[in-house]
Amino acid sequence: MPGIRDLVLAIRQRDGVDAAVVLGRDGLLIDSDVAANVDAEQVAAHVPSVLHAVEEMSHAAQRGAVRTQVVECERGLAVITVLSADALLLVLVQPTANLGQLLYELRRHRASIAALV
């Protein structure tokens, strides 16, 4: 049966993916596979506060629970996916990556991915 390590390795192998990070809601790293220029622990530490702000906005807009958040930055994108009450997945992608396909697969396989955590 595949585990968390298999998940991060599979995501990281996609074209244009610089990092796949599984972390707790507290920002602590569970597992990761990242490019040499990415500090997984430092990035993971910031994810909960970013997600919290979006959750507050979603609540105010009456949109329900946040499932996925996409942040577009100058040199790429950050995709934060809520896996469970305790775990999150962060994927850092280059601007040229097939974001639509990645988002589709994360949504389609969310339950299977969450079962690994």
N, C-alpha and C positions, 0 to 999 in steps of 0.2 A: 504494500500500500504506500502510495507517495506521501511525503511529509512536507513540512514547511520549507525545508531546504530545497526539495525538488521544485516547489512552486517558485521560489525566488530565482533559481537557476533557469527555469523555463521562461519566465518573464524577461529576465536579463538577456537571454539569447535573441530576443526579438530585435529586428533592425531598428536602430535609433533609440534604444533604451539604454540610459546611462546608469540607472539604479533601480533596484527593486528592494524595498525595505518593509519588513513586517515589524510593527511596533505595538506596544501597549498604549492604552488611552492615557497613560501617565507619561508617555514620551520615551519610555525605555525600549531599547532595541531588543527584538526577539530574534530576528535573523535578517541577513541582508546579503546582497551581491551587488557591488557598486564599482563604477569606474574609479581609477586611481585618484582622480581629482575630487572625489566626493567623500566627505566625512560623514559616514552614515549616522553616527551617534549625535553629531551636532545637528544634522538635518532633522532627525527623528525627534529631538528635543523640542523643536519649534512647531511640529505638526499639531499637537493638541490645542495650542492657543489659536492657530489659524482655523482649525475646524470648529472650535468653540464660537468664534465670531460668526462663522457661516451658519452655525446652528441657531444662534440668536436671531440672525436675519431671517432665516427660514421660518422660525417660530412667529416672528412679527408679521411676516408675509402670509402666514397660515398655509405653508407649503408642506408641512409634515416633517418627518425625520430626514436628515441629510443622509444620502446613500453614497454619492460620489461628488467630489469637488474638483474642478479643473482650474488651475491657476496658470495664466499665460504670462511668461516672463520674457525678457529681452532675448535670452539665449536658450529658450526651451520652455517646456511645460511641466507642471507638477500635477499629478493625478492622485488624489487621496480618496480611497475607498473604505467605507466602514464595513468591516467583516463581521463584527459581533459587538456586543456591549463592551468587550474588553480589548479588542484587537482592530488595528487599522493596517491598510496597505498603502504605501507611497510608491509611486512609479515616476521617475524623472525621465522625460523623453526629449529628444532633440526636436527642433521645429519641423524637420523633414519627416518625422516618424508618422506612420499611419495611425493617427489618433482615433479616428472613427472605428477602425477595426479593434483597437485595444479596448476602447470603451464598450463596444458591443460584447467582446469576449468577457470582460470583467463583469458586466451585468448578467450575461447568460450563465456564467459559471460561479456567480457570487456564493450560492449555497454550498457548492462543492469546495470552493476555496475556503470558506468559513469553517467547514468541517475539518480542515487540516490544522486549524489553529487551536 
